[in-house]
């Protein structure tokens, strides 16, 4: 969406620059800069702020389900309660309900990620 808007704004500036008043030129340039410069800077600052509030998460996979621990609080989810999973080449997403889930990446799981992803996928299918 941002790319389409930016290209359209640049095309508009190119087509109407000679006819535009000084105020319109300023508005058009600011509109282009918003999506090219301002929005990425705002998104980056929000992401840095959110990263500081992340809590450490521990997942343990067993024969009966998944044990999740966050800040000393432990929860257990039985394999039968897992709604679905989606496997990608570099990650596995485990859905605990229609909107929530856990993303396991290759980097997080380690070198034997193929075996781990396969084992988890088999347990969820049961």
Secondary structure as GFF3:
##gff-version 3
##sequence-region A 1 126
A	DSSP	alpha_helix	2	16	.	.	.	ID=ss1
A	DSSP	alpha_helix	22	33	.	.	.	ID=ss2
A	DSSP	pi_helix	34	38	.	.	.	ID=ss3
A	DSSP	alpha_helix	39	52	.	.	.	ID=ss4
A	DSSP	beta_strand	57	61	.	.	.	ID=ss5
A	DSSP	beta_strand	65	70	.	.	.	ID=ss6
A	DSSP	beta_strand	73	78	.	.	.	ID=ss7
A	DSSP	three_ten_helix	79	81	.	.	.	ID=ss8
A	DSSP	beta_strand	84	87	.	.	.	ID=ss9
A	DSSP	beta_strand	91	95	.	.	.	ID=ss10
A	DSSP	beta_strand	101	105	.	.	.	ID=ss11
A	DSSP	alpha_helix	106	109	.	.	.	ID=ss12
A	DSSP	alpha_helix	113	125	.	.	.	ID=ss13
###
